[in-house]
Amino acid sequence: MRRPSSHVGSISLARFLASAAVTAILAAGLGGCQTMSDITGSLTSSSSKAQAATPEDPHRAAEVYGERYRANPKDAEAALGYGQALRANGQRAQAVAVLEQATIAHPGNKTLLAAYGRALADNGNSQAAFDVLSRAHSPANPDWRILSAQGTTLDKMGKHEEARRYYASALKIAPEEPSVLSNLGLSYMLTRELPQAEETLRRAYSNPRADARVRQNLALVVGLEGRFAEAETIAKGDLPADEAAANVAYLREMLNRKDKDNSRPPGSRATVPVAALNRD
């Protein structure tokens, strides 16, 4: 296959980022600078009425909830919806600000605390996110989503063994939950334990509830192990032809960069191609 031009490559990257909410970190042999994104399910309000009234378009949701929030900043439901819509739109700092104020107004609201912790994690405030998520979690009523989110913040801080204990706790509550297994697989990827990463991601992939995020994470790990034809098949999945082609092109680009990094003189610092796809 002819290698795409830089312009086509940038389009492929943009399409890939838009087509699959996955997380993949590449560095020289998966070492060096490491970043990770939480890919667990949304921590939303338990109110079915609120969920039913939420517009599917995040921009429209931001308008609807933003209007309610500005009319009454102490409306917890409006603050939650507005903060989550801002996150979905990539307005991370604004989401943090809104949810921070909401948790001050409602210090005992664990749903708001969970959303605030997620927003902090989005914004790169890993330690603060972990602390807030700890406040949102109750040992008497454990939430696997929060435990998994805490695991991702620990992975971002390089505390991989500790992160895996949180994933293990989450899996005790939600056995074989694909999103947790996917986070665990990526944790192994960060420490260059690719066979373990693949085995874990295959467990997630075999679950009927696994979505595109899990499939693409598995494709990336399989590609890193050098089995590109297999990775290509996984990456294509059930995507439309143009998105499948963009995914394959991006996988090739990442592998090409990995090969270049492996050929660098020992001790030299490699560039770090990063795909952090985090929208839920």
Protein Blocks (a to p, Z undefined) as FASTA:
>chain_A
ZZddfklmmmmmmmmmmmpccdddddehhiajdddddfbdcdddfbfklmmmpcfblklm
mmmmmmmmmmommlmklmmmmmmmmmmnopamlmmmmmmmmmmmmmmlmklmmmmmmmmm
mnopamlmmmmmmmmpcfklccfklmmmmmmmmmmnopamlmmmmmmmmmmmmghiaklm
mmmmmmmmmnopaklmmmmmmmmmmpmkbcfklmmmmmmmmmmnopamlmmmmmnmmadf
klmmmmmmmmmmmmmmmmmmmmpcehiacdddddddddZZ
